[in-house]
Amino acid sequence: MASDGSNQEAIENTKQQIRGLVSEIAQLSKSELEPGEFYSAFMQKIVSALAAHGGAVWNLSADGDASVVYQINIEAGLLDSDSEDTARHTKLLRVIAHSNEAQLIPPNSGFGEDGSVGNPTDHLLVLAPLAGDQGVEAVVEIFQRPNAQPATQRGYLRFLVQMCELAAEWVKSQKLRQFSDRHSLWAQADQFSRLVHHNLDLRETAFTIANEGRRLIGCDRVSVALRKGSKCRVEAVSGQDTVERRSNAVTLLSTLATRVMKSGEALWYDGNTEDLPPQIESVLDEYVDESYTRMMAVLPLKRPETKADAARDPSEVDPNETKKREEYIGVLIIEQIETNLPRSIVDPRVDLVYEHCCRAVANSQEFNNLFLMPVWRTIGRTAWIIRARALPKTIAITSLVLAILFVFMFVQVDFSVEAEGVLQPVDRHDIFVPANGIVTEMNIQDQQLVRQGDLLVKLEDPDLLIEKRRVEGQLEETKDQLSNARRAQFQVGLSPADKIRVSGQVQQLVLRRETLNEELAIIQKKEQLLEIKSPADGQVVLQWDVEKTLLHRPVAIGQVVMTVVEIGEEKQWELELSLPERRLGHIAEYREATGTKEHLVEYVLAMNPEHVFEGRVLEIGQSTQVEGEDGTTVPVLVKIDQTELKSVLAGDLRPGTTVTGDIHCGRASLGYAWFHEAIQWVQYNLLF
């Protein structure tokens, strides 16, 4: 009884395992696995459920040839295409597929004429067709032990048939996915062809090919290089609005495209460069190191043959025309960096993109190479202005533009050139630093009245003070030595030789004393230079906050620290303008045309812009100087009306007041008077 209980429990466990495997196969049939993954899991579970020796899934072609999709422990003899056993086994698979019925085939059995169809193995073959919507898709074969009971063998067959029915659901869903993918691909291809041929602009066509071609192929990057003379230049890269041609990657890609185009053969790179020409291999290696490309296709774009060319007799075709038709017009580059699509998927999509690319680029080049195409395109875009509805507006706008041009060209106005400057008293004195030193004292303030000889600034030169003390010390020492030498000269009992020696010392000391006195006098003159005094009666003009910028600060010889201007009712003022050199030609033309050197000058003061003053050009400098934003300038001295200036400004007239002046240069057209600067710039920078 115990034994019967154990057997019953073992049978239940086996049934539970089989039910579990059946459930797993049912779930597997609803998955979206690829064929290789599905058949692997499917056969492993069936072989495990039946405790079989092995199994295989066979695919039969239209010609009746059998190929293994997946196998477990298959005998090597069944894979030998030249053996007689393989032929018998293949015919057996054809019978199962043709009859669409499952069968049990005993080991080493056969049927048909001379046993040409049969089982050449030592296993029991459990065969079942795997059917789809359009017939048998494959044959599932199980290698089972031959010594099982007939009822058990029939159970093997029923189980395999049921599993094949479950797998048929996966086959149907797989076919639907393939149809859906194919429909989606054709939809993408249709959209790609419409977009590529939509525009005849060469650059836009290249960008459309790059971006839409990448979506259709499913790769990481597509680039288009167009022929420019004997070289190729990258015009478009997918995912990029502009192409930076100075980058290393684009430069190497252009070089690679040029060399592949000259070779005339397509380049397919998958990591191996051994069979490539050296000139292509070297550039390809550099580009792969720069871009990390895993797979790459570089396809020369060949000018397509038209229907008219195809219909012509080859003997009547000019060789030059043939060469032109066969020339390469660019290169299409496809790259896989992260993706790894197989060639079986990539090739048909690349062929589709390549064909459309050749025709689209050739058509765009033919269109853009038409004579004066930019002009015709512009005319075509502006043709709306002469249509009936827009014609009145066009006439009105054209009339207005012509009227404005007439006014600009024929209406004469006063012409003048502008110059910036300052208003200064005629009698003024710039105070220069006569010696290097440090400012220790400033006895004046801005706008302070001073008299001639008044101390303005006091300097101190530490080096000069040290030098003075050194000379004074040497002078005192020399005087003491001279006194001692003279006393020694009159001592009693000196020999004639000693008297001569002492006399020589006295002469040397006298000469040294005179030299030191001269040095001391020079130092005293230098000390006098450290006191800067006013050269005339007048008013001090200082820079803003000059005490902080000068006091206790070192100054150098020639530095201007302030200005003293002579003031009074009888004192004269003058206007100094800085005329940009580019405007000097207008003055020269006016002088040559009129024969006069006088120019009316109208100017306004920055402090009083509402009143316009007049003056006359007194002198134009012969040298130029560089000043700020105006660049090279020419000084112009203007004589002004003192009475008008002083009556308007009264006591507000200050030296250095900023002035803007217009120098009269005759009359000119309104357009030239307003835009002479722009006209001169065009003549100098564009037309020269």
KOLBA-142905 format. One line per 2 residues: number of its first residue (from 1); for each residue z, y, x of C-alpha. Coordinates in nm, 4 decimals. Layout:
<recs>
NUM) Z/Y/X  ...
</recs>
This chain:
<recs>
1) 0.0000/0.0000/0.0000  0.0830/0.2348/0.2850
3) -0.2559/0.1695/0.4389  -0.4311/0.2508/0.1117
5) -0.2314/0.5768/0.0901  -0.3310/0.6776/0.4415
7) -0.6991/0.6075/0.3715  -0.6825/0.8092/0.0522
9) -0.5228/1.1007/0.2370  -0.7874/1.0837/0.5121
11) -1.0641/1.0843/0.2502  -0.9113/1.3912/0.0823
13) -0.8853/1.5709/0.4165  -1.2478/1.4890/0.4909
15) -1.3531/1.6174/0.1490  -1.1584/1.9397/0.2064
17) -1.3297/1.9901/0.5418  -1.6719/1.9289/0.3874
19) -1.5955/2.1706/0.1026  -1.4900/2.4291/0.3598
21) -1.8111/2.3817/0.5573  -2.0164/2.4042/0.2389
23) -1.8394/2.7301/0.1516  -1.9078/2.8651/0.4980
25) -2.2758/2.7716/0.4739  -2.2915/2.9409/0.1323
27) -2.1444/3.2596/0.2818  -2.3795/3.2275/0.5761
29) -2.6818/3.2170/0.3450  -2.5797/3.5561/0.2021
31) -2.5572/3.7226/0.5430  -2.8218/3.9384/0.7130
33) -2.8273/3.7498/1.0428  -3.1377/3.7227/1.2542
35) -3.3199/3.3845/1.2373  -3.1912/3.2643/1.5741
37) -2.8289/3.3424/1.4853  -2.8558/3.1980/1.1335
39) -3.0140/2.8649/1.2322  -2.7661/2.8231/1.5163
41) -2.4654/2.8597/1.2866  -2.6367/2.6617/1.0075
43) -2.7170/2.3553/1.2208  -2.3806/2.3488/1.3954
45) -2.1987/2.3376/1.0620  -2.4279/2.0655/0.9162
47) -2.4059/1.8455/1.2274  -2.0283/1.8902/1.2218
49) -2.0019/1.8094/0.8478  -2.2129/1.4928/0.8812
51) -2.0636/1.3928/1.2161  -2.4234/1.3466/1.3288
53) -2.5585/1.3004/1.6795  -2.7713/1.6160/1.6593
55) -3.0384/1.7968/1.4661  -3.3231/2.0452/1.4769
57) -3.5032/2.3067/1.2699  -3.8805/2.2838/1.2954
59) -4.1312/2.5543/1.2143  -4.4858/2.4446/1.1237
61) -4.7767/2.6780/1.1919  -5.0898/2.7089/0.9786
63) -5.2647/2.4694/1.2180  -4.9935/2.2075/1.1703
65) -4.8320/2.2498/1.5133  -4.4544/2.2067/1.5155
67) -4.2217/2.4269/1.7216  -3.8439/2.4052/1.7539
69) -3.6536/2.7011/1.6112  -3.3132/2.5569/1.7031
71) -3.1979/2.2118/1.8171  -2.8837/2.0155/1.9056
73) -2.9107/1.7075/2.1304  -3.2790/1.6522/2.0617
75) -3.4483/1.3798/2.2624  -3.6660/1.5099/2.5445
77) -3.9569/1.2899/2.4341  -3.9960/1.4860/2.1122
79) -4.0596/1.8043/2.3084  -4.3366/1.6606/2.5246
81) -4.6571/1.7860/2.3650  -4.8702/1.5213/2.5405
83) -4.6704/1.2116/2.4399  -4.7633/0.9743/2.1579
85) -4.4096/0.9880/2.0168  -4.4383/1.3636/1.9730
87) -4.7673/1.3232/1.7850  -4.6180/1.0643/1.5466
89) -4.3104/1.2816/1.4916  -4.5220/1.5930/1.4278
91) -4.7259/1.4081/1.1658  -4.4006/1.3023/1.0016
93) -4.2891/1.6651/0.9807  -4.6263/1.7564/0.8256
95) -4.5784/1.4886/0.5582  -4.2326/1.6250/0.4681
97) -4.3633/1.9832/0.4570  -4.6706/1.8852/0.2532
99) -4.4807/1.6713/0.0022  -4.1851/1.9127/-0.0144
101) -3.9509/1.6137/-0.0593  -3.6508/1.5018/0.1455
103) -3.6648/1.1560/0.3038  -3.4642/0.9066/0.5092
105) -3.6677/0.7572/0.7938  -3.5229/0.4458/0.9645
107) -3.5220/0.4305/1.3471  -3.8408/0.3198/1.5236
109) -4.0292/0.2930/1.1951  -4.3767/0.4011/1.0970
111) -4.6271/0.4153/0.8179  -4.9819/0.5196/0.7602
113) -5.2814/0.3861/0.9476  -5.1630/0.1843/1.2483
115) -4.8170/0.3452/1.2140  -4.9420/0.6849/1.3305
117) -4.6712/0.8547/1.1267  -4.3135/0.7574/1.1903
119) -3.9784/0.7875/1.3610  -4.0038/0.7191/1.7373
121) -3.6270/0.7569/1.7940  -3.3311/0.5193/1.7749
123) -3.1606/0.7404/1.5135  -3.1796/0.7591/1.1411
125) -3.3777/1.0720/1.0583  -3.2524/1.2717/0.7609
127) -3.5345/1.5172/0.6777  -3.5348/1.7935/0.4162
129) -3.7772/2.0824/0.3618  -3.6503/2.4411/0.3702
131) -3.8526/2.6095/0.0959  -3.9180/2.9748/0.0293
133) -4.1085/3.1683/-0.2361  -4.4450/3.0820/-0.0827
135) -4.3883/2.7204/0.0139  -4.2067/2.5300/0.2848
137) -4.0843/2.7640/0.5626  -3.9302/2.4961/0.7894
139) -3.8137/2.1337/0.8075  -3.4479/2.0510/0.8805
141) -3.3957/1.7253/1.0704  -3.0649/1.5428/1.1334
143) -3.0246/1.2647/1.3940  -2.7744/1.0287/1.2289
145) -2.6228/0.6906/1.3209  -2.8461/0.4063/1.1911
147) -2.5698/0.1546/1.1004  -2.4291/0.3375/0.7964
149) -2.4305/0.1844/0.4480  -2.7307/0.2697/0.2219
151) -2.5046/0.4603/-0.0157  -2.3681/0.6650/0.2743
153) -2.7214/0.7366/0.3973  -2.8216/0.8577/0.0513
155) -2.5119/1.0796/0.0600  -2.6358/1.2284/0.3888
157) -2.9674/1.3082/0.2248  -2.8111/1.4661/-0.0879
159) -2.5808/1.6819/0.1282  -2.8696/1.8026/0.3464
161) -3.0818/1.8829/0.0394  -2.7985/2.0872/-0.1090
163) -2.7494/2.2766/0.2180  -3.1217/2.3462/0.2424
165) -3.1111/2.4874/-0.1101  -2.8344/2.7232/0.0029
167) -3.0310/2.8168/0.3149  -3.3354/2.8867/0.0980
169) -3.1474/3.1879/-0.0429  -3.1216/3.3305/0.3089
171) -3.4944/3.2634/0.3654  -3.5830/3.4554/0.0493
173) -3.3587/3.7481/0.1367  -3.5015/3.7469/0.4906
175) -3.8546/3.7681/0.3502  -3.7490/4.0554/0.1261
177) -3.6014/4.2404/0.4226  -3.9201/4.1845/0.6208
179) -4.1297/4.3164/0.3335  -3.8967/4.6135/0.2961
181) -3.9089/4.6881/0.6689  -4.2857/4.6528/0.6688
183) -4.3151/4.8851/0.3684  -4.0859/5.1372/0.5354
185) -4.2872/5.1121/0.8573  -4.6142/5.1746/0.6743
187) -4.4567/5.4701/0.4944  -4.3460/5.6117/0.8289
189) -4.6910/5.5462/0.9743  -4.8542/5.7268/0.6826
191) -4.6210/6.0242/0.7226  -4.6793/6.0258/1.1009
193) -5.0583/6.0302/1.0617  -5.0444/6.3153/0.8077
195) -4.8117/6.5269/1.0220  -5.0026/6.4681/1.3476
197) -5.3374/6.5678/1.1984  -5.1955/6.8508/0.9866
199) -5.2181/7.1232/1.2528  -5.4863/7.1968/1.5120
201) -5.2607/7.4039/1.7363  -5.2438/7.2064/2.0616
203) -4.8820/7.2796/2.1461  -4.7537/7.2098/1.7934
205) -4.9568/6.8884/1.7824  -4.7982/6.7725/2.1082
207) -4.4454/6.8423/1.9759  -4.5231/6.6609/1.6487
209) -4.6485/6.3537/1.8384  -4.3366/6.3494/2.0572
211) -4.0792/6.3870/1.7776  -4.2457/6.1867/1.4986
213) -4.3692/5.9212/1.7427  -4.0134/5.8588/1.8632
215) -3.8982/5.7990/1.5031  -4.1863/5.5615/1.4307
217) -4.1515/5.3566/1.7501  -3.7714/5.3550/1.7446
219) -3.7372/5.4314/2.1153  -3.5142/5.6891/2.2858
221) -3.7716/5.9398/2.4100  -4.1425/6.0162/2.3756
223) -4.3197/6.2735/2.5940  -4.6732/6.4113/2.5856
225) -4.8450/6.5357/2.9020  -5.1788/6.7153/2.8714
227) -5.4467/6.7451/3.1326  -5.4776/7.0818/3.3090
229) -5.7661/7.0592/3.5534  -5.7030/6.7586/3.7763
231) -5.3308/6.7352/3.6957  -5.1108/6.6580/3.3981
233) -4.8411/6.8906/3.2708  -4.5627/6.7839/3.0345
235) -4.6090/6.9852/2.7157  -4.3594/6.8238/2.4771
237) -4.0477/6.6048/2.4954  -3.8896/6.4613/2.1817
239) -3.5648/6.6273/2.0817  -3.6288/6.9403/2.2902
241) -3.7565/7.2744/2.1621  -3.8779/7.3826/2.5065
243) -3.9701/7.2038/2.8285  -3.8031/7.3217/3.1502
245) -4.0879/7.2504/3.3910  -3.8814/7.3430/3.6980
247) -3.6343/7.0568/3.6437  -3.6571/6.7550/3.8722
249) -3.7086/6.5092/3.5846  -4.0005/6.7029/3.4317
251) -4.1613/6.7603/3.7731  -4.1447/6.3887/3.8579
253) -4.2694/6.2933/3.5103  -4.5705/6.5274/3.5482
255) -4.6513/6.3758/3.8883  -4.6211/6.0208/3.7495
257) -4.8440/6.1086/3.4517  -5.1061/6.2588/3.6844
259) -5.1237/5.9486/3.9031  -5.1340/5.7064/3.6093
261) -5.4086/5.9152/3.4449  -5.6159/5.9047/3.7641
263) -5.5723/5.5272/3.7849  -5.7006/5.4919/3.4267
265) -5.4725/5.1947/3.3545  -5.1643/5.1773/3.1331
267) -4.8283/5.1377/3.3064  -4.5578/4.9152/3.1524
269) -4.2274/4.9236/3.3396  -3.9374/4.6900/3.2572
271) -3.7381/4.7123/3.5821  -3.9864/4.5449/3.8149
273) -4.2154/4.7576/4.0367  -4.3400/4.4935/4.2809
275) -4.6988/4.4764/4.1516  -4.7502/4.8535/4.1215
277) -4.9624/5.0627/4.3598  -4.7505/5.2398/4.6258
279) -4.8417/5.5912/4.5079  -4.7175/5.5095/4.1562
281) -4.4212/5.2960/4.2633  -4.2649/5.5710/4.4765
283) -4.2783/5.8338/4.2007  -4.1643/5.5851/3.9356
285) -3.8581/5.4873/4.1408  -3.7607/5.8521/4.1837
287) -3.8023/5.9244/3.8140  -3.6022/5.6158/3.7068
289) -3.3197/5.7204/3.9410  -3.3261/6.0646/3.7783
291) -3.3580/5.9599/3.4110  -3.1913/5.6107/3.4023
293) -3.4842/5.4664/3.2054  -3.4703/5.0900/3.1314
295) -3.8194/5.0449/2.9863  -4.1147/5.2797/3.0134
297) -4.4771/5.2864/2.9019  -4.7185/5.5442/3.0462
299) -5.0489/5.5336/2.8567  -5.3498/5.7486/2.9564
301) -5.4996/5.9210/2.6508  -5.8742/5.8586/2.6367
303) -6.1072/6.0871/2.4470  -6.2112/5.8843/2.1356
305) -6.5724/5.8072/2.0592  -6.7144/5.9774/1.7514
307) -6.9347/5.8065/1.4884  -7.2375/6.0037/1.6040
309) -7.1854/5.8843/1.9623  -7.1438/5.5244/1.8487
311) -7.4704/5.5385/1.6485  -7.6788/5.6674/1.9397
313) -7.8841/5.4392/2.1605  -7.7042/5.3920/2.4969
315) -8.0321/5.4492/2.6830  -8.0647/5.7957/2.5275
317) -7.7146/5.9136/2.6212  -7.6843/6.1566/2.9110
319) -7.4564/6.0142/3.1867  -7.2724/6.3471/3.2022
321) -7.1971/6.3253/2.8311  -7.0769/5.9679/2.8752
323) -6.8463/6.0771/3.1552  -6.7119/6.3579/2.9382
325) -6.6459/6.1194/2.6473  -6.4666/5.8733/2.8731
327) -6.2506/6.1290/3.0491  -5.8749/6.1179/3.0006
329) -5.7229/6.4135/2.8189  -5.3551/6.3438/2.8753
331) -5.0804/6.0841/2.8918  -4.8376/5.9419/2.6331
333) -4.4967/5.8385/2.7744  -4.2560/5.6095/2.5812
335) -3.9049/5.5459/2.7204  -3.6133/5.3216/2.6267
337) -3.2849/5.4314/2.7817  -3.0160/5.2818/2.5569
339) -3.2266/5.0804/2.3100  -3.3778/4.7449/2.4083
341) -3.6507/4.6633/2.1554  -3.8685/4.3611/2.2380
343) -4.2364/4.4077/2.3198  -4.3327/4.2197/2.0017
345) -4.1886/4.5078/1.7964  -4.2787/4.7952/2.0281
347) -4.6433/4.7078/2.0989  -4.7937/4.7409/1.7466
349) -4.6048/5.0658/1.6863  -4.7125/5.2068/2.0217
351) -5.0741/5.1136/1.9470  -5.0572/5.3001/1.6165
353) -4.9056/5.6112/1.7770  -5.1543/5.5925/2.0659
355) -5.4623/5.5856/1.8412  -5.3492/5.8833/1.6341
357) -5.2357/6.0665/1.9467  -5.5781/6.0365/2.1130
359) -5.7638/6.1710/1.8109  -5.5138/6.4476/1.7301
361) -5.5041/6.5791/2.0884  -5.8835/6.5588/2.1248
363) -5.9380/6.7461/1.7972  -5.6840/7.0122/1.8897
365) -5.8433/7.0622/2.2307  -6.1901/7.0917/2.0794
367) -6.0614/7.3467/1.8297  -5.8705/7.5538/2.0853
369) -6.1623/7.5499/2.3314  -6.3934/7.7278/2.0870
371) -6.5196/8.0631/2.2160  -6.2791/8.3508/2.1319
373) -6.0649/8.1182/1.9218  -5.7515/8.3424/1.9439
375) -5.9592/8.6320/1.8083  -6.1030/8.4256/1.5202
377) -5.7586/8.2907/1.4383  -5.6122/8.6409/1.4241
379) -5.8970/8.7587/1.2025  -5.8454/8.4619/0.9742
381) -5.4744/8.5333/0.9404  -5.5387/8.8973/0.8538
383) -5.8261/8.8312/0.6112  -5.5920/8.8862/0.3152
385) -5.5973/9.2610/0.3762  -5.9585/9.2931/0.2535
387) -5.9159/9.0904/-0.0627  -5.9607/9.2663/-0.3976
389) -5.5940/9.2924/-0.4893  -5.4872/9.4170/-0.1455
391) -5.7925/9.6376/-0.0806  -5.6476/9.9646/-0.2250
393) -5.3326/9.9240/-0.0161  -5.5426/9.8404/0.2881
395) -5.7560/10.1519/0.2433  -5.4485/10.3704/0.1915
397) -5.2690/10.2333/0.4978  -5.5841/10.2524/0.7111
399) -5.6421/10.6122/0.6043  -5.2834/10.7007/0.6870
401) -5.3078/10.5370/1.0299  -5.6359/10.7157/1.1037
403) -5.4849/11.0477/0.9959  -5.1873/10.9949/1.2245
405) -5.4163/10.9007/1.5126  -5.6275/11.2120/1.4451
407) -5.3181/11.4316/1.4564  -5.1943/11.2662/1.7740
409) -5.5323/11.3031/1.9494  -5.6619/11.6451/1.8367
411) -5.3618/11.8612/1.7473  -5.2611/12.0642/2.0558
413) -4.8968/12.1525/2.1249  -4.7006/12.3014/2.4144
415) -4.6478/12.0409/2.6827  -4.3435/12.0425/2.9089
417) -4.1598/11.8035/3.1385  -3.7860/11.7582/3.1302
419) -3.5461/11.7845/3.4252  -3.1688/11.7793/3.4633
421) -2.9820/12.0283/3.6795  -2.6786/12.2520/3.7335
423) -2.6103/12.6255/3.7122  -2.4725/12.7698/4.0380
425) -2.3932/13.1145/4.1790  -2.6383/13.2312/4.4420
427) -2.3541/13.3291/4.6763  -2.1431/13.0199/4.7236
429) -1.9917/12.8460/5.0213  -1.9315/12.4749/5.0476
431) -1.6145/12.4104/5.2459  -1.6807/12.1359/5.5024
433) -1.4170/11.9542/5.7070  -1.4667/12.0721/6.0718
435) -1.2571/11.7951/6.2326  -1.1134/11.4546/6.1554
437) -0.7559/11.4603/6.0307  -0.5058/11.4051/5.7536
439) -0.4557/11.6625/5.4789  -0.0924/11.7783/5.4991
441) -0.1031/12.1005/5.2997  -0.3119/12.2521/5.0195
443) -0.2342/12.6127/4.9320  -0.4877/12.6594/4.6528
445) -0.5668/12.5398/4.2994  -0.8841/12.5115/4.0960
447) -1.0282/12.8488/3.9877  -0.7819/13.0325/4.2169
449) -0.8967/13.3654/4.3601  -0.8864/13.3848/4.7389
451) -0.9714/13.6406/5.0008  -1.1586/13.5922/5.3251
453) -0.9348/13.4306/5.5871  -0.6838/13.2825/5.3423
455) -0.5626/12.9330/5.4361  -0.7098/12.6743/5.2025
457) -0.6306/12.3373/5.3557  -0.4241/12.2405/5.6587
459) -0.4982/11.9202/5.8497  -0.3075/11.7218/6.1060
461) -0.4590/11.5054/6.3796  -0.1992/11.2719/6.5377
463) -0.4339/11.1832/6.8236  -0.4876/11.5500/6.9036
465) -0.1109/11.6143/6.9001  -0.0536/11.3279/7.1423
467) -0.3320/11.4553/7.3659  -0.1817/11.8086/7.3624
469) 0.1608/11.6816/7.4644  0.0090/11.4741/7.7409
471) -0.1822/11.7717/7.8793  0.1229/12.0010/7.8522
473) 0.3358/11.7482/8.0380  0.0757/11.7072/8.3110
475) 0.0484/12.0880/8.3353  0.4254/12.1350/8.3816
477) 0.4310/11.8574/8.6387  0.1401/12.0161/8.8249
479) 0.3153/12.3577/8.8277  0.6302/12.2025/8.9740
481) 0.4294/12.0220/9.2416  0.2430/12.3444/9.3222
483) 0.5716/12.5385/9.3674  0.7111/12.2716/9.6001
485) 0.3875/12.2634/9.8018  0.3901/12.6425/9.8487
487) 0.7521/12.6404/9.9689  0.6696/12.3611/10.2109
489) 0.3745/12.5654/10.3392  0.6072/12.8370/10.4754
491) 0.8679/12.6119/10.6360  0.9446/12.6798/11.0063
493) 0.8420/12.4226/11.2610  0.5423/12.2719/11.0836
495) 0.2760/12.1420/11.3122  -0.0807/12.2702/11.2697
497) -0.1828/11.9341/11.1170  0.0962/11.9472/10.8596
499) 0.0041/12.3032/10.7698  -0.3556/12.1954/10.7094
501) -0.2408/11.9005/10.4951  -0.0041/12.1139/10.2854
503) -0.2750/12.3790/10.2363  -0.5104/12.1092/10.1052
505) -0.2460/11.9903/9.8590  -0.1951/12.3450/9.7343
507) -0.5692/12.3862/9.6710  -0.5875/12.0523/9.4841
509) -0.2884/12.1401/9.2658  -0.4323/12.4843/9.1909
511) -0.7613/12.3244/9.0840  -0.5797/12.0659/8.8692
513) -0.3731/12.3416/8.7037  -0.6882/12.5297/8.6129
515) -0.8472/12.2119/8.4686  -0.5392/12.1345/8.2587
517) -0.5298/12.4936/8.1320  -0.8935/12.4593/8.0227
519) -0.8154/12.1298/7.8444  -0.5190/12.2920/7.6735
521) -0.7407/12.5784/7.5589  -0.9911/12.3321/7.4095
523) -0.7079/12.1493/7.2274  -0.5832/12.4796/7.0895
525) -0.9334/12.5545/6.9590  -0.9359/12.2120/6.7924
527) -0.5991/12.2925/6.6384  -0.7472/12.6070/6.4950
529) -1.0155/12.3948/6.3304  -0.7413/12.2008/6.1505
531) -0.6722/12.5108/5.9454  -0.9565/12.5539/5.6934
533) -0.9799/12.9141/5.5773  -1.1866/13.0864/5.3140
535) -1.5160/13.2225/5.4514  -1.5380/13.4983/5.1866
537) -1.3696/13.6555/4.8877  -1.4227/13.4510/4.5764
539) -1.3034/13.1754/4.3466  -1.2157/12.8198/4.4514
541) -1.3951/12.5362/4.2709  -1.2249/12.1968/4.3112
543) -1.3001/11.8530/4.1849  -1.0808/11.7106/3.9102
545) -0.7287/11.6196/4.0297  -0.8234/11.6908/4.3909
547) -0.4612/11.6969/4.5097  -0.4275/11.3218/4.4448
549) -0.7596/11.2489/4.6104  -0.7067/11.4638/4.9239
551) -0.3392/11.5322/4.9882  -0.1994/11.3039/5.2594
553) -0.5386/11.1339/5.2807  -0.7648/11.1219/5.5895
555) -1.0874/11.3246/5.5829  -1.3930/11.3103/5.8113
557) -1.6124/11.5734/5.9742  -1.8773/11.7065/5.7354
559) -1.6975/11.6079/5.4166  -1.7149/11.8712/5.1395
561) -1.3700/11.9252/4.9950  -1.4278/12.2331/4.7773
563) -1.6535/12.5293/4.7094  -1.5793/12.9010/4.7234
565) -1.8054/13.1062/4.4987  -1.8332/13.4803/4.5093
567) -1.7741/13.6237/4.1640  -1.8292/13.9611/4.0052
569) -2.0545/14.1374/3.7610  -2.3103/14.2097/4.0296
571) -2.3237/13.8507/4.1588  -2.6397/13.6472/4.0829
573) -2.6738/13.2943/3.9392  -2.9534/13.0433/3.9835
575) -3.0623/12.7160/3.8232  -3.1159/12.4053/4.0372
577) -3.3164/12.1313/3.8626  -3.3769/11.7748/3.9871
579) -3.7303/11.6890/3.8697  -3.8220/11.3156/3.8748
581) -4.1093/11.2629/4.1147  -4.3198/11.0869/3.8483
583) -4.3355/11.4159/3.6502  -4.4399/11.6344/3.9428
585) -4.8092/11.5531/3.8849  -4.8102/11.7395/3.5521
587) -4.6945/12.0585/3.7265  -4.9583/12.0162/3.9981
589) -5.2335/11.9723/3.7361  -5.1179/12.2830/3.5495
591) -5.1165/12.4918/3.8681  -5.4628/12.3703/3.9637
593) -5.6014/12.4407/3.6156  -5.4492/12.7899/3.5763
595) -5.4390/12.9043/3.9389  -5.0810/13.0285/3.8969
597) -4.7554/12.9089/4.0455  -4.5307/13.0487/3.7752
599) -4.3926/12.8167/3.5124  -4.1907/12.9132/3.2113
601) -3.8675/12.7159/3.1989  -3.6591/12.6789/2.8851
603) -3.3123/12.5361/2.9297  -2.9885/12.4766/2.7466
605) -2.6365/12.4426/2.8788  -2.4313/12.1359/2.8010
607) -2.1419/12.3629/2.7041  -2.3620/12.5755/2.4712
609) -2.6622/12.3685/2.3484  -2.7356/12.5868/2.0454
611) -2.8762/12.8722/2.2535  -3.2049/12.8373/2.4486
613) -3.2425/13.0431/2.7683  -3.5564/13.1171/2.9669
615) -3.6374/13.1355/3.3356  -3.9199/13.1098/3.5884
617) -3.9842/12.8523/3.8593  -3.9009/13.0227/4.1885
619) -3.9542/12.7393/4.4342  -4.0351/12.3663/4.4392
621) -3.8899/12.1679/4.7267  -4.1206/11.9976/4.9754
623) -3.8952/11.6927/5.0280  -3.7611/11.4301/4.7925
625) -3.4185/11.2800/4.7452  -3.2745/10.9832/4.5563
627) -3.0410/11.0638/4.2677  -2.8879/10.8149/4.0215
629) -3.0947/10.6713/3.7369  -3.3854/10.9149/3.7854
631) -3.4649/10.7608/4.1216  -3.6653/10.9820/4.3551
633) -3.6433/11.3513/4.2565  -3.7787/11.6871/4.3776
635) -3.5505/11.9967/4.3793  -3.6771/12.2888/4.1709
637) -3.5173/12.6347/4.2006  -3.5383/12.8486/3.8829
639) -3.4849/13.2221/3.8570  -3.2928/13.3083/3.5405
641) -3.2178/13.6182/3.3341  -2.8642/13.7146/3.4393
643) -2.8108/13.9690/3.1618  -2.8902/13.7299/2.8753
645) -2.6843/13.4506/3.0300  -2.3735/13.6653/3.0831
647) -2.4010/13.8327/2.7417  -2.4004/13.4986/2.5636
649) -2.1409/13.3150/2.7703  -1.9198/13.6124/2.8679
651) -1.6266/13.4680/3.0637  -1.7137/13.0975/3.0035
653) -1.9697/13.0798/3.2826  -1.8550/12.8129/3.5277
655) -2.0206/12.6957/3.8506  -2.1762/12.3481/3.8262
657) -2.2440/12.3654/3.4514  -2.4825/12.0864/3.3481
659) -2.8247/12.2059/3.2338  -3.1268/12.0374/3.0713
661) -3.4512/12.2216/3.1296  -3.8137/12.1932/3.0087
663) -4.0774/12.3135/3.2580  -4.3835/12.4412/3.0723
665) -4.7134/12.2743/3.1825  -4.9647/12.4223/2.9388
667) -5.0887/12.2510/2.6227  -5.1789/11.8915/2.5453
669) -5.2428/11.6657/2.2484  -4.9440/11.5779/2.0321
671) -4.9673/11.2071/2.1196  -4.9748/11.2743/2.4932
673) -4.6912/11.5279/2.4699  -4.4708/11.2734/2.2910
675) -4.5705/10.9549/2.4706  -4.6800/11.0686/2.8181
677) -4.3962/10.8705/2.9788  -4.5148/10.5452/2.8151
679) -4.8798/10.6211/2.8997  -4.7888/10.6887/3.2624
681) -4.5850/10.3667/3.2806  -4.8810/10.1614/3.1506
683) -5.1172/10.3276/3.3997  -4.8804/10.2659/3.6908
685) -4.7500/9.9169/3.6104  -5.0280/9.7484/3.4098
687) -5.3595/9.9135/3.4859  -5.3064/9.9667/3.8575
</recs>
